[in-house]
Structure formats: structure tokens, C-alpha cells
């Protein structure tokens, strides 16, 4: 049973259990196994199927004692990445849409100015092409361009934030008990 306790110690070290707690748990486990043996109870009877898997036993015991965080429920563990996936996808889609809108220049507008004694605005159908003439100037433009640039900037920032979240979320996952 000394081998079982040593395998548990190695697992506690791998999981980052502080040495004082690991030593205390190893001493408790050794004492419990010795007491069970003195009472005529085999290690398999005392530990059950855990005698064949010291790593899981050590991780579960460390999690029970609160020395390491227990593994989150599967539903909760999936929810965080799912939200992160959705946020990342939305940010990427917004980058693409803003870039396409800027590249195509839609919606297009034309500004017509008239000079002279009778300068006034003349309403025209939205699809009418007004040619420049004497005293008139036609300026093409994109009325939505400032908004599209702002959208592109904010979506790139959101995509960068999503990348930072992915990197940070992976890095800050504490070692968890796998039971």
C-alpha cells in the first residue's frame, strides 16, 4: 500500500496541492490503510475500486477537502466556451460585413449643387443620374462611410477582445479533479 500512497502523492503534486496538505493527506491515508489492515480489512475492501486508480482517488479526495477546485459540471463547462464561440463568431461576422460595406461603397449618394441666381435644390428620383452641367457640380459620396468605419473599428476591437478572452480562459483554468 506504500506504492498507492506514493502514487497519490505524485498526483497531488501534479494537481498543485500545497506540500503541507499533501503530507497531511498522505499521513491520514497511510494511517487509515494501516488501521484497516490491522482490523483484517483488505485495501480493496477499504478503498473499493479506487485501489486500482490512485490518480482519480487522489484528485477526488483533494477536491473533497477543497484543496483544489472540483471540476465544473459538464453543462457549465460547455456554456462558457459556447458563449465565447458565439461572441467570437459575431465579432468576426461584423468585421466581414463592415469590410464588405466599405469596399463596395454602398449605399451610394450623389450631391448636386447649383450655382447662379436660381440656385435651389431640385428633388430627383433616387436612381436618377444628374449629369454635371453649367453651374452644377455632382459630387459622389457614401453617406454611411463614417458609420461603417466606426463599425469596422469596434468589430476589430471586439475580435481582439475575444482572442484575449480565449487566451485568458485557457490559461486561467485551474487543475481540476477528474473523477
Wavefront OBJ file of the C-alpha trace (Angstrom):
o trace
v 0.000 0.000 0.000
v 3.045 2.249 0.241
v 3.029 2.352 -3.577
v -0.620 3.502 -3.575
v 0.181 6.364 -1.174
v 3.215 7.390 -3.273
v 1.111 7.477 -6.452
v -1.411 9.657 -4.609
v 1.421 11.990 -3.527
v 2.619 12.311 -7.130
v -0.926 13.145 -8.252
v -1.318 15.771 -5.521
v 1.971 17.339 -6.636
v 0.773 17.332 -10.262
v -2.511 18.975 -9.244
v -0.681 21.668 -7.292
v -1.757 20.655 -3.802
v 0.427 22.554 -1.293
v 3.014 20.304 0.394
v 1.618 20.616 3.942
v -1.811 19.448 2.765
v -0.314 16.652 0.658
v 1.752 15.407 3.590
v -1.260 15.541 5.913
v -3.439 13.630 3.439
v -0.677 11.058 2.845
v -0.277 10.550 6.606
v -4.063 10.192 7.022
v -4.244 7.723 4.144
v -1.326 5.677 5.491
v -2.877 5.600 8.972
v -6.304 4.628 7.605
v -4.844 1.839 5.474
v -2.768 0.542 8.410
v -5.831 0.621 10.688
v -7.919 -1.222 8.088
v -5.183 -3.828 7.673
v -4.986 -4.252 11.476
v -8.754 -4.857 11.518
v -8.356 -7.523 8.836
v -9.893 -5.413 6.046
v -8.085 -5.569 2.731
v -7.168 -2.403 0.848
v -9.611 -3.313 -1.914
v -12.442 -3.645 0.601
v -11.441 -0.388 2.271
v -10.919 1.697 -0.909
v -13.232 -0.135 -3.291
v -12.384 0.227 -6.986
v -10.225 3.258 -6.170
v -7.407 0.896 -5.201
v -6.899 0.354 -8.953
v -6.893 4.079 -9.830
v -4.844 6.076 -7.313
v -4.795 9.211 -9.519
v -8.590 9.535 -9.534
v -8.747 8.725 -5.836
v -6.161 11.406 -5.021
v -7.856 14.012 -7.216
v -11.298 13.287 -5.783
v -10.036 13.423 -2.212
v -8.166 16.697 -2.814
v -11.309 18.184 -4.384
v -13.452 16.982 -1.440
v -11.103 18.644 1.019
v -11.244 21.860 -1.001
v -7.526 21.853 -1.723
v -8.172 22.023 -5.490
v -11.348 23.171 -7.219
v -13.736 20.451 -8.238
v -14.314 20.020 -11.948
v -17.288 22.127 -13.074
v -20.454 20.398 -14.125
v -20.344 19.408 -17.808
v -23.194 21.759 -18.699
v -21.480 24.750 -17.064
v -18.133 23.850 -18.620
v -19.719 23.829 -22.093
v -21.606 27.067 -21.573
v -18.537 29.257 -21.207
v -16.914 28.205 -24.472
v -20.285 28.288 -26.254
v -20.779 31.925 -25.254
v -17.199 32.638 -26.242
v -17.750 30.937 -29.606
v -20.905 32.983 -30.191
v -19.179 36.265 -29.259
v -16.179 35.467 -31.461
v -18.413 34.483 -34.386
v -20.495 37.638 -34.084
v -17.377 39.818 -33.932
v -15.871 38.078 -36.982
v -19.120 38.384 -38.942
v -19.313 42.077 -38.093
v -15.732 42.614 -39.310
v -16.573 40.935 -42.618
v -19.823 42.883 -43.105
v -18.192 46.229 -42.295
v -15.268 45.496 -44.631
v -17.606 44.486 -47.485
v -19.736 47.589 -46.995
v -16.652 49.796 -47.075
v -15.242 48.012 -50.124
v -18.450 48.297 -52.143
v -19.198 51.833 -51.005
v -22.876 51.086 -50.520
v -25.161 52.969 -50.183
v -24.001 55.495 -52.785
v -25.277 59.028 -52.943
v -24.656 61.996 -55.177
v -24.694 65.564 -54.032
v -25.655 68.086 -56.675
v -25.012 71.744 -56.162
v -26.161 74.578 -58.355
v -24.637 77.984 -58.627
v -26.155 81.030 -60.014
v -29.132 83.280 -59.465
v -31.616 80.419 -59.319
v -29.660 78.040 -57.111
v -32.020 75.706 -55.351
v -32.366 72.063 -54.548
v -34.316 70.085 -57.048
v -35.746 66.792 -55.804
v -34.910 63.940 -58.078
v -35.785 60.270 -58.083
v -33.323 58.177 -56.035
v -31.997 56.365 -59.094
v -31.760 59.414 -61.338
v -28.338 60.307 -62.670
v -27.844 64.038 -62.805
v -25.091 64.991 -65.210
v -22.933 67.952 -64.403
v -23.784 70.994 -66.435
v -23.247 74.722 -66.463
v -23.369 75.940 -62.894
v -23.855 72.436 -61.487
v -21.447 70.157 -59.740
v -22.068 66.476 -58.922
v -20.123 65.015 -56.005
v -20.325 61.248 -55.430
v -20.166 60.056 -51.863
v -21.007 57.408 -49.369
v -23.211 58.673 -46.568
v -22.670 55.582 -44.441
v -18.848 55.561 -44.650
v -18.240 57.135 -41.221
v -20.608 54.675 -39.604
v -19.011 51.767 -41.468
v -15.532 52.824 -40.331
v -16.737 53.039 -36.735
v -18.401 49.616 -37.082
v -15.209 48.152 -38.534
v -13.081 49.625 -35.739
v -15.416 48.408 -32.987
v -15.710 44.936 -34.507
v -11.914 44.605 -34.777
v -11.658 45.655 -31.124
v -14.342 43.079 -30.227
v -12.466 40.397 -32.171
v -9.258 41.283 -30.336
v -11.130 41.127 -27.039
v -12.496 37.710 -27.979
v -8.975 36.479 -28.760
v -7.808 37.813 -25.403
v -10.701 36.017 -23.678
v -9.852 32.747 -25.426
v -6.224 33.026 -24.430
v -7.055 34.094 -20.881
v -9.780 31.492 -20.396
v -7.486 28.638 -21.390
v -4.613 29.947 -19.285
v -6.601 30.501 -16.072
v -8.237 27.086 -15.900
v -7.143 25.651 -12.575
v -6.223 21.997 -12.381
v -9.416 20.174 -11.640
v -10.169 16.776 -10.275
v -11.137 14.302 -12.960
v -13.491 11.927 -11.283
l 1 2 3 4 5 6 7 8 9 10 11 12 13 14 15 16 17 18 19 20 21 22 23 24 25 26 27 28 29 30 31 32 33 34 35 36 37 38 39 40 41 42 43 44 45 46 47 48 49 50 51 52 53 54 55 56 57 58 59 60 61 62 63 64 65 66 67 68 69 70 71 72 73 74 75 76 77 78 79 80 81 82 83 84 85 86 87 88 89 90 91 92 93 94 95 96 97 98 99 100 101 102 103 104 105 106 107 108 109 110 111 112 113 114 115 116 117 118 119 120 121 122 123 124 125 126 127 128 129 130 131 132 133 134 135 136 137 138 139 140 141 142 143 144 145 146 147 148 149 150 151 152 153 154 155 156 157 158 159 160 161 162 163 164 165 166 167 168 169 170 171 172 173 174 175 176 177 178 179
